[in-house]
Amino acid sequence: MTPPRASQIPVVVLAGFLGSGKTTLLNHLLRNREGTRIGVIVNDFGAIEIDAMTVSGQVGSTVSLGNGCLCCAVDASELDAFLETLTRPSARLDVIVIEASGLAEPQELVRMLLASDNPHVLYGGLVEVVDAAEFGRVRERHPEIDRHLAVADLVVLNKTDRIGAAEHKELRETVTALSGPAAVVSVTHGRIDPALLFDPALRPDREEKTRQLTFEDLLRESERERDGGGHAGHLHAAYESVDFTSDVPLDPRRFIAFLDSRPDGLYRIKGFADFGAGDPANRYALHAVGRFLRFVPQPWAGSERRLTQLVMIGAGLDAEALRHALAACRADPAPGAPAPGPADRPDAGDAERAMWGVLRYVQEAAPVSGEEASPGA
Ligand SMILES: Nc1nc2c(ncn2[C@@H]2O[C@H](COP(=O)(O)OP(=O)(O)OP(=O)(O)O)[C@@H](O)[C@H]2O)c(=O)[nH]1
């Protein structure tokens, strides 16, 4: 039997004004993808499978950006057609990035993605790249940048090498105020940590140890040399990752209240939640990016240890406060009980009602590869 692949693929929208550094960031992701297969849709209306691009060594020049505007020129059905191709199991992609034209209204693209009826598409966030050195001038010419920042899930303040510390501080304050709850990371040359956008692939066919040096490795090597031999240490400087594990089930109402008021800067949450008596048969896979939240119930395996395991990724997170807030979401044991057990659980009706808040965000799992229509069509 073929091992099931992820049934839903995150689709990330990469936006930003002309010259802000979108292509640079995309190339950086391609060079540091660690086996993750990335599909890219660019606004010359082509869908490019990235493995072919990296192998050819033409990453930068192959992504020729047309003059068109993706969200105007590609109507919903065309975008759906590209996504349909790229989300097919045969493409074996782990993440798809749509690079929006410098002039595109990114919120249109986000709306199209959220409205897509392709069951394999999972919204992966809106990343807005900002040219730190040009922000003031761009804002004068294009006041709509405020609107773009307001809807972004992650703001990448790029080209910070071109401004001084005081200007940087002031700019961060302005951008943070405009972007509300979005995480803001400062970088040079688009070097965000790829883990902000996608997880390293856990691919069964990945030849991890024995593989040959690839072109991608060479590109990365030469980039390091250019940076003065330092390893890509700044990669990890820009974000924090906080994990939380509990063997006491979560109280669904408290957990939803936590999610509804999650702190600014928290860009992604992923993992699994155990709601105990709320749904003893399933764990709930959780995917949150920016303000977007989705649960997918998945049956517990018989022997599986019932745990809640969450990873939170963002910028400027207060790890202690987050863990504390999550600990407070745990279901209370019954008074006097030494440890929670089946007898302590609330009555079934109340437990079910408590799940209503969670069920608002539930999407049934998409079929896995074996159930798909033939891909070659
Ligand atoms: N100094 C400096 N230059 C950068 C940085 N990031 C990108 N650049 C340069 O900025 C220019 C524009 O970068 P691109 O990645 O092409 O920007 P883009 O947003 O894709 O541009 P469009 O396709 O025109 O919208 C290129 O010459 C990059 O080499 C940075 O952090 N610092």
Boltz pocket constraint, residues with backbone or C-beta under 6 A from the ligand:
constraints:
  - pocket:
      binder: B
      contacts: [[A, 16], [A, 17], [A, 18], [A, 19], [A, 20], [A, 21], [A, 22], [A, 23], [A, 24], [A, 25], [A, 65], [A, 100], [A, 101], [A, 102], [A, 158], [A, 159], [A, 160], [A, 161], [A, 162], [A, 187], [A, 188], [A, 189], [A, 190]]
      max_distance: 6.0
